[in-house]
Amino acid sequence: MKVNLIDIADVIRSKNSGPYELTMDVIFKDRNVYEKVLESGQFNKKLIAGLYSIDESDVAGIVEFIPAKAIKATIKRKIVSGSIGDTDVYGAQQHAPLLGIVFDLGEG
């Protein structure tokens, strides 16, 4: 069963995590689907690095917050927030690459 992240998540957002990092939050609609995504291991540093065209070492971390059915991915910013060349000071528009994620969760 293949599922699009946009169909199984209530919230997909990004924000500053200080001036040097961005955090993307995904909050899932359904606990069973959330658990299947976690079990699949597909939401990982390799996925995030590929989506953002960065090295895996620039993915600061991926945190699962089970009580909220949430996953948080934090990456290093390419440009310090608010510096010359920064196009999104608050980091609020950086979640777009997540919108195309498709998970293969096996047999439905």
C-alpha positions in Angstrom: 0.0 0.0 0.0 1.5 3.3 -1.1 0.3 6.4 0.7 1.1 10.1 0.2 2.2 12.0 3.2 -0.3 14.8 2.5 -3.1 12.3 2.8 -2.1 10.8 6.1 -0.9 13.9 8.0 -2.9 16.6 9.7 0.0 19.0 10.0 3.1 19.4 7.8 5.0 22.6 8.7 8.5 24.1 9.1 9.9 26.7 11.5 13.2 28.1 12.8 14.9 26.0 15.4 17.3 28.8 16.2 19.3 30.9 13.7 21.3 27.9 12.4 18.6 25.2 12.1 15.2 24.5 10.6 12.7 22.0 11.9 10.0 20.2 10.0 7.1 18.8 11.9 4.7 16.1 10.7 1.7 15.2 12.8 -0.3 12.2 11.6 -4.0 11.8 11.5 -4.1 8.1 12.5 -2.1 6.2 15.1 -2.0 3.0 13.1 -0.7 4.6 10.0 1.8 6.6 12.1 3.1 3.4 13.6 3.4 1.8 10.2 5.5 4.7 9.0 7.7 4.4 12.0 8.0 0.6 11.6 8.9 1.0 7.9 11.9 3.1 8.7 11.4 5.2 5.6 11.3 8.6 7.4 15.0 8.8 7.9 18.1 11.0 7.5 18.7 9.7 4.0 15.1 10.8 2.9 15.4 14.2 4.4 18.9 14.8 3.0 17.7 13.8 -0.5 14.7 16.1 -0.3 16.7 19.1 0.8 19.8 18.3 -1.3 22.1 18.3 1.7 24.5 15.8 3.2 23.1 13.3 5.7 25.5 14.9 8.2 23.5 18.1 7.9 20.4 16.4 9.2 20.8 17.3 12.9 18.2 14.8 14.0 14.9 13.0 13.5 12.7 12.7 16.6 9.6 10.6 17.0 7.1 11.9 19.5 4.7 9.0 19.9 2.1 10.6 22.2 1.4 13.2 19.5 1.7 10.9 16.5 4.5 13.2 15.3 7.9 13.2 13.7 10.3 16.1 13.8 13.3 16.5 11.5 15.9 19.2 12.1 18.4 20.3 9.5 21.2 22.8 9.4 20.3 26.0 7.6 22.3 26.8 4.5 22.2 30.5 5.5 21.9 31.9 9.0 18.4 33.2 9.6 18.1 36.9 8.9 21.5 37.2 7.1 21.9 38.6 3.6 20.5 36.1 1.1 18.1 34.5 3.5 14.7 34.3 1.8 12.7 32.9 4.7 13.7 34.4 8.0 11.2 32.4 10.0 11.7 29.1 8.2 7.9 28.9 7.7 8.0 28.0 4.0 10.6 25.2 4.0 8.3 22.2 4.4 7.3 22.0 0.7 9.7 19.2 -0.2 7.9 17.0 2.4 4.6 17.3 0.5 5.7 14.9 -2.2 6.7 12.0 0.1 5.1 8.7 -0.7 5.5 5.8 1.8 5.3 2.2 0.8 3.6 0.6 3.8 3.3 -2.9 2.3 0.1 -4.8 2.1 -3.0 -2.8 3.1 
